[in-house]
């Protein structure tokens, strides 16, 4: 029996590596490098704090607008097809941007190029992300009792990409914008080629009545309203994400203009934050087993609020890096609580649509953070971050106070 099972298991593992893990790795690296590297590219090209914030908003606004559309197309066309086309489209857009910036390193053409890249890569990255998530979920279902192992590997890939991507983008930017864009182009092209090996996902019927789609949105809204524990936690984390998003959007301006560091040091901030988050997620899983959801979530909420408030007043680059890492580690702990709560509360038959809705709500503060950065003079960013930290603290305190006696968080 074991001789028959071992080759089958080996083929299954090899199939996951070629069809799921390798495409996800290439796409996750391209995702992280473009998300953190494009604002750095804008600052290096335009020297404008306002345009850097605007570029961050331009990455997120189209991404949010495409969220439901991307999910619908993936359902209709299949994850592998959308994954391939989105990654290929991103590679073509980045290649065109690299050529334009090689010819026009500054001036109007350069400014327009980097701003357009921010919007285009934001949309295409959302499509590839939704497709990759769908492919990973389908692989987990096919794995049966080993589904949790598949998801653990995918989570590890995302965290490692977030750890390496920002630093790699910042280092490559030292050689100039075209080399950085060229590397992201190669990664996107590699993801597109590897996606051809991704197993097809289930495809929905070609025609879905509009009335059914509207009813689906209404059902999602009713589901969230019927789950007060989930609603309060999502509300608190949404306010917290405004502070986190502001630190991300304003990061290049704060590190380069306020602390006088290089763009490489901007990437190091988020690489350190990703490392802290990876450690935090591991520790929080153990802590939740022993203490329960509420104590761990409340402790992480308090730590996140204090870290944001302190980061707004950070006296130097090193303290700023440490405080941002602490903030993101605390956010990682709250994310574990949120994921656990979602799995406990959302009915299985409504899980996918409700999950998409909660993710969309949680992402809404990011373009707002970009707009705030664009409209705020660099010298006043500390005051705005302080105000967001206060709002973050109030929102999380209210959420966890309301959840103190909720049975769902006693798990």
C-alpha positions as CSV (number, residue, x, y, z in Angstrom):
1,X,0.0,0.0,0.0
2,X,2.7,2.5,1.0
3,X,4.6,1.8,-2.3
4,X,1.5,2.7,-4.2
5,X,0.7,5.8,-2.1
6,X,4.2,7.3,-2.2
7,X,4.4,7.9,-5.9
8,X,0.9,9.4,-5.9
9,X,1.8,11.7,-3.1
10,X,5.0,12.7,-4.9
11,X,3.1,13.5,-8.0
12,X,0.6,15.6,-6.0
13,X,3.4,17.5,-4.4
14,X,5.2,18.1,-7.7
15,X,1.9,19.3,-9.2
16,X,1.4,21.8,-6.4
17,X,5.0,23.1,-6.8
18,X,4.7,23.6,-10.6
19,X,1.1,24.7,-10.8
20,X,0.5,26.6,-7.6
21,X,3.6,27.4,-5.5
22,X,6.0,28.6,-8.2
23,X,3.4,30.9,-10.0
24,X,2.3,32.3,-6.6
25,X,5.9,33.0,-5.7
26,X,6.7,34.9,-8.8
27,X,3.4,36.8,-8.7
28,X,3.8,37.6,-5.0
29,X,7.2,39.1,-5.5
30,X,6.0,41.2,-8.4
31,X,3.0,42.2,-6.3
32,X,5.2,43.3,-3.3
33,X,7.8,45.1,-5.5
34,X,5.2,47.0,-7.5
35,X,3.1,48.0,-4.5
36,X,6.0,49.4,-2.5
37,X,8.3,50.2,-5.4
38,X,6.0,52.4,-7.5
39,X,5.6,55.1,-4.9
40,X,9.4,55.1,-4.4
41,X,9.8,55.4,-8.2
42,X,7.4,58.4,-8.2
43,X,9.4,60.1,-5.5
44,X,12.7,59.4,-7.2
45,X,11.4,60.6,-10.6
46,X,9.3,63.6,-9.6
47,X,10.8,64.6,-6.2
48,X,7.2,65.5,-5.2
49,X,5.6,64.3,-1.9
50,X,2.2,65.2,-3.2
51,X,2.6,63.0,-6.3
52,X,4.0,60.2,-4.2
53,X,0.8,60.2,-2.1
54,X,-1.3,60.5,-5.3
55,X,0.5,57.5,-6.8
56,X,-0.3,55.4,-3.7
57,X,-4.0,56.4,-4.1
58,X,-3.9,55.6,-7.8
59,X,-2.6,52.1,-7.0
60,X,-5.4,51.4,-4.6
61,X,-8.5,53.2,-6.1
62,X,-8.6,51.2,-9.3
63,X,-7.6,48.1,-7.4
64,X,-10.7,48.5,-5.1
65,X,-12.9,49.3,-8.1
66,X,-11.8,46.2,-9.8
67,X,-12.3,43.9,-6.8
68,X,-15.8,42.6,-7.5
69,X,-15.2,42.7,-11.3
70,X,-12.0,40.6,-10.9
71,X,-13.8,38.0,-8.8
72,X,-16.7,37.8,-11.3
73,X,-14.3,37.3,-14.3
74,X,-12.3,34.7,-12.4
75,X,-15.5,32.8,-11.7
76,X,-16.5,32.9,-15.3
77,X,-13.2,32.4,-17.1
78,X,-11.2,30.3,-14.6
79,X,-8.3,31.2,-12.3
80,X,-5.5,30.0,-14.6
81,X,-6.7,32.0,-17.6
82,X,-7.1,35.3,-15.7
83,X,-3.8,34.7,-13.8
84,X,-1.9,34.3,-17.1
85,X,-3.5,37.3,-18.8
86,X,-3.2,39.6,-15.8
87,X,0.4,38.8,-15.2
88,X,1.2,39.1,-18.9
89,X,-0.6,42.4,-19.1
90,X,1.4,43.7,-16.1
91,X,4.6,42.6,-17.7
92,X,3.8,44.5,-20.9
93,X,2.8,47.7,-19.1
94,X,6.0,47.6,-17.0
95,X,8.2,46.9,-20.0
96,X,6.7,49.9,-21.8
97,X,7.3,52.0,-18.7
98,X,10.9,50.9,-18.4
99,X,11.5,52.0,-22.1
100,X,9.8,55.3,-21.6
101,X,11.8,56.1,-18.4
102,X,15.0,55.0,-20.1
103,X,14.3,57.6,-22.8
104,X,12.8,60.3,-20.5
105,X,14.2,60.0,-17.0
106,X,12.6,63.3,-15.8
107,X,10.1,65.8,-17.0
108,X,6.4,65.6,-18.0
109,X,6.7,62.3,-19.8
110,X,8.4,60.6,-16.8
111,X,5.8,62.0,-14.4
112,X,2.9,60.8,-16.5
113,X,4.5,57.4,-17.1
114,X,5.0,56.6,-13.4
115,X,1.5,57.8,-12.5
116,X,-0.1,55.7,-15.2
117,X,2.0,52.7,-14.1
118,X,0.6,53.1,-10.6
119,X,-3.0,52.9,-11.8
120,X,-2.4,50.1,-14.4
121,X,-0.3,47.9,-12.2
122,X,-2.8,48.3,-9.4
123,X,-5.7,47.0,-11.5
124,X,-3.8,44.1,-13.0
125,X,-2.2,43.1,-9.7
126,X,-5.7,42.8,-8.2
127,X,-6.8,40.5,-11.0
128,X,-3.7,38.3,-10.6
129,X,-4.1,38.3,-6.8
130,X,-7.8,37.2,-6.9
131,X,-6.9,34.5,-9.5
132,X,-4.0,33.2,-7.5
133,X,-6.2,33.1,-4.3
134,X,-8.8,31.2,-6.2
135,X,-6.3,28.7,-7.6
136,X,-4.9,28.2,-4.1
137,X,-8.3,27.6,-2.6
138,X,-9.1,25.1,-5.3
139,X,-5.8,23.3,-4.7
140,X,-6.6,23.2,-1.0
141,X,-10.0,21.6,-1.7
142,X,-8.3,19.0,-3.9
143,X,-5.8,18.3,-1.1
144,X,-8.5,17.1,1.2
145,X,-7.2,16.5,4.7
146,X,-3.9,18.2,3.7
147,X,-5.7,21.5,2.8
148,X,-4.2,23.3,5.8
149,X,-0.7,22.5,4.6
150,X,-1.4,24.1,1.2
151,X,-2.7,27.2,2.8
152,X,0.2,27.4,5.3
153,X,2.7,27.2,2.3
154,X,0.8,30.0,0.5
155,X,0.7,32.2,3.5
156,X,4.4,31.7,4.0
157,X,5.1,32.6,0.3
158,X,3.1,35.8,0.7
159,X,5.0,36.8,3.9
160,X,8.4,36.0,2.4
161,X,7.5,38.1,-0.7
162,X,6.4,41.0,1.5
163,X,9.7,40.6,3.4
164,X,11.9,40.6,0.3
165,X,10.0,42.7,-2.2
166,X,10.3,46.2,-0.8
167,X,14.0,45.8,0.0
168,X,14.7,44.4,-3.4
169,X,12.8,47.2,-5.2
170,X,14.6,49.8,-3.1
171,X,18.0,48.3,-3.9
172,X,17.3,48.0,-7.6
173,X,16.1,51.6,-7.7
174,X,19.6,52.7,-6.8
175,X,20.6,51.5,-10.3
176,X,17.8,53.6,-11.8
177,X,14.1,53.2,-12.5
178,X,14.5,51.1,-15.7
179,X,16.4,48.3,-14.0
180,X,13.8,48.1,-11.2
181,X,10.9,48.0,-13.7
182,X,12.8,45.4,-15.8
183,X,13.1,43.0,-12.8
184,X,9.4,43.3,-12.0
185,X,8.7,42.8,-15.7
186,X,10.7,39.5,-15.7
187,X,8.9,38.3,-12.5
188,X,5.5,39.1,-14.1
189,X,6.4,37.4,-17.3
190,X,7.6,34.4,-15.3
191,X,4.3,34.3,-13.4
192,X,2.4,34.4,-16.7
193,X,4.3,31.5,-18.1
194,X,4.0,29.4,-14.9
195,X,0.3,30.2,-14.7
196,X,-0.1,28.0,-17.9
197,X,0.6,25.1,-15.6
198,X,-2.0,26.1,-13.0
199,X,-4.9,23.6,-12.8
200,X,-8.2,25.0,-14.0
201,X,-10.7,26.2,-11.3
202,X,-14.4,25.6,-11.5
203,X,-16.2,27.9,-13.9
204,X,-19.6,29.5,-13.2
205,X,-22.4,29.6,-15.8
206,X,-21.8,32.2,-18.5
207,X,-25.0,34.1,-17.7
208,X,-26.0,35.3,-14.3
209,X,-29.2,37.4,-14.0
210,X,-28.7,40.9,-12.7
211,X,-31.4,40.5,-10.2
212,X,-29.5,37.6,-8.7
213,X,-26.3,39.7,-8.4
214,X,-28.2,42.5,-6.6
215,X,-29.8,39.9,-4.3
216,X,-26.3,38.6,-3.6
217,X,-25.0,42.0,-2.5
218,X,-28.1,42.4,-0.3
219,X,-27.5,39.0,1.2
220,X,-23.9,39.8,2.0
221,X,-24.9,43.0,3.7
222,X,-27.5,41.2,5.8
223,X,-25.0,38.5,6.7
224,X,-22.5,41.1,8.1
225,X,-25.3,42.9,10.0
226,X,-26.4,39.6,11.5
227,X,-22.9,39.0,12.9
228,X,-22.2,41.8,15.3
229,X,-18.9,40.4,16.5
230,X,-17.6,40.3,12.9
231,X,-19.0,43.7,12.2
232,X,-17.4,45.4,15.2
233,X,-14.0,43.8,14.5
234,X,-14.1,44.8,10.8
235,X,-15.0,48.4,11.8
236,X,-12.1,48.6,14.3
237,X,-9.6,47.1,11.8
238,X,-10.8,49.5,9.1
239,X,-10.0,52.5,11.2
240,X,-6.7,50.9,12.1
241,X,-5.9,50.4,8.4
242,X,-6.3,54.1,7.9
243,X,-3.3,54.7,10.2
244,X,-1.4,51.8,8.6
245,X,-2.1,53.0,5.1
246,X,-1.0,56.5,5.9
247,X,2.3,55.2,7.2
248,X,2.7,53.2,4.0
249,X,1.8,56.1,1.7
250,X,3.9,58.6,3.6
251,X,6.8,56.3,4.2
252,X,8.9,57.4,1.3
253,X,8.4,61.1,2.2
254,X,9.1,60.5,5.9
255,X,12.2,58.4,5.5
256,X,13.8,60.2,2.6
257,X,12.8,63.8,3.3
258,X,12.3,63.9,7.0
259,X,15.1,61.5,8.2
260,X,17.4,62.1,5.2
261,X,17.8,58.4,4.4
262,X,18.0,56.7,1.0
263,X,15.2,54.9,-0.8
264,X,16.9,51.6,0.2
265,X,16.0,52.4,3.8
266,X,12.4,52.8,2.9
267,X,12.3,49.2,1.7
268,X,14.1,48.1,4.8
269,X,11.3,49.5,7.0
270,X,8.7,47.3,5.3
271,X,11.0,44.3,5.1
272,X,11.5,44.5,8.9
273,X,7.8,44.9,9.3
274,X,7.1,41.8,7.3
275,X,9.6,39.8,9.3
276,X,8.0,41.0,12.5
277,X,4.6,40.1,11.2
278,X,5.7,36.6,10.2
279,X,7.0,36.1,13.8
280,X,3.9,37.6,15.3
281,X,1.5,35.4,13.4
282,X,3.3,32.3,14.7
283,X,3.4,33.5,18.3
284,X,-0.3,34.6,18.2
285,X,-1.5,31.2,17.1
286,X,0.2,29.7,20.1
287,X,-1.1,32.5,22.4
288,X,-4.7,32.1,21.2
289,X,-4.5,28.3,21.9
290,X,-3.7,29.2,25.6
291,X,-5.5,32.5,26.2
292,X,-8.3,32.7,23.7
293,X,-9.1,35.2,20.9
294,X,-10.2,38.2,23.0
295,X,-7.1,38.7,25.2
296,X,-4.7,38.3,22.3
297,X,-6.8,40.6,20.0
298,X,-7.1,43.2,22.7
299,X,-3.4,43.2,23.5
300,X,-2.5,43.5,19.8
301,X,-5.0,46.4,19.4
302,X,-3.4,48.3,22.3
303,X,0.1,47.7,21.0
304,X,-0.9,48.8,17.5
305,X,-2.4,52.1,18.7
306,X,0.6,52.9,21.0
307,X,3.1,52.0,18.2
308,X,1.3,54.3,15.7
309,X,1.2,57.2,18.2
310,X,4.9,56.8,18.9
311,X,5.8,56.4,15.2
312,X,4.3,59.9,14.6
313,X,6.8,61.3,17.1
314,X,9.8,59.1,16.2
315,X,13.0,61.1,16.7
316,X,15.2,59.1,14.2
317,X,15.1,56.5,11.4
318,X,15.9,53.5,13.6
319,X,13.2,54.2,16.1
320,X,10.7,54.8,13.3
321,X,11.7,51.4,11.7
322,X,11.3,49.6,15.0
323,X,7.9,51.2,15.7
324,X,6.5,50.5,12.3
325,X,7.6,46.8,12.7
326,X,5.9,46.7,16.1
327,X,2.7,48.2,14.5
328,X,2.7,45.6,11.7
329,X,3.4,42.8,14.1
330,X,0.3,43.8,16.2
331,X,-1.7,44.1,13.0
332,X,-0.7,40.6,12.1
333,X,-2.0,39.4,15.4
334,X,-5.3,41.1,14.9
335,X,-5.5,39.6,11.4
336,X,-5.2,36.1,12.9
337,X,-8.1,37.0,15.2
338,X,-10.1,38.2,12.3
339,X,-9.4,35.2,10.1
340,X,-10.4,32.8,13.0
341,X,-13.5,34.8,13.7
342,X,-14.6,34.7,10.1
343,X,-14.2,31.0,9.9
344,X,-16.2,30.5,13.1
345,X,-19.1,32.9,12.3
346,X,-19.7,33.2,8.5
347,X,-22.1,30.5,7.2
348,X,-20.3,28.2,4.8
349,X,-22.8,28.8,2.0
350,X,-22.2,32.5,2.2
351,X,-18.5,32.4,3.0
352,X,-17.0,33.5,-0.3
353,X,-19.2,36.5,-0.9
354,X,-19.0,37.7,2.7
355,X,-15.2,37.2,2.7
356,X,-14.9,39.4,-0.4
357,X,-17.1,42.1,1.2
358,X,-15.0,42.2,4.4
359,X,-11.7,42.4,2.4
360,X,-13.1,45.2,0.3
361,X,-14.2,47.2,3.5
362,X,-10.8,46.7,5.1
363,X,-9.0,48.0,2.0
364,X,-11.0,51.2,1.6
365,X,-8.8,53.3,3.9
366,X,-5.7,52.8,1.7
367,X,-6.7,55.2,-1.2
368,X,-7.9,57.6,1.5
369,X,-4.4,57.5,3.0
370,X,-2.9,58.2,-0.3
371,X,-5.1,61.3,-0.8
372,X,-4.2,62.5,2.7
373,X,-0.5,62.2,2.0
374,X,-0.9,64.1,-1.3
375,X,-2.8,66.9,0.4
376,X,-0.6,67.2,3.5
377,X,2.6,69.2,3.5
378,X,5.6,67.0,4.5
379,X,6.2,68.9,7.7
380,X,2.6,68.3,8.8
381,X,2.5,64.6,8.2
382,X,3.4,63.8,11.8
383,X,0.3,65.7,13.0
384,X,-1.9,63.8,10.6
385,X,-0.5,60.4,11.7
386,X,-1.1,61.4,15.3
387,X,-4.7,62.2,14.5
388,X,-5.1,58.8,12.7
389,X,-3.4,57.1,15.7
390,X,-6.0,58.6,18.0
391,X,-8.8,57.5,15.7
392,X,-7.3,54.1,15.5
393,X,-7.1,53.7,19.3
394,X,-10.7,54.9,19.8
395,X,-12.0,52.5,17.0
396,X,-10.1,49.5,18.3
397,X,-11.0,50.2,22.0
398,X,-14.7,50.5,21.1
399,X,-14.6,47.3,19.0
400,X,-12.9,45.2,21.6
401,X,-15.0,46.7,24.4
402,X,-18.1,45.7,22.6
403,X,-16.6,42.2,21.9
404,X,-15.5,41.7,25.5
405,X,-18.5,39.4,26.4
406,X,-19.2,38.1,23.0
407,X,-19.2,34.2,23.0
408,X,-17.5,34.1,19.7
409,X,-14.3,35.6,21.1
410,X,-14.1,33.2,24.1
411,X,-12.8,30.5,21.8
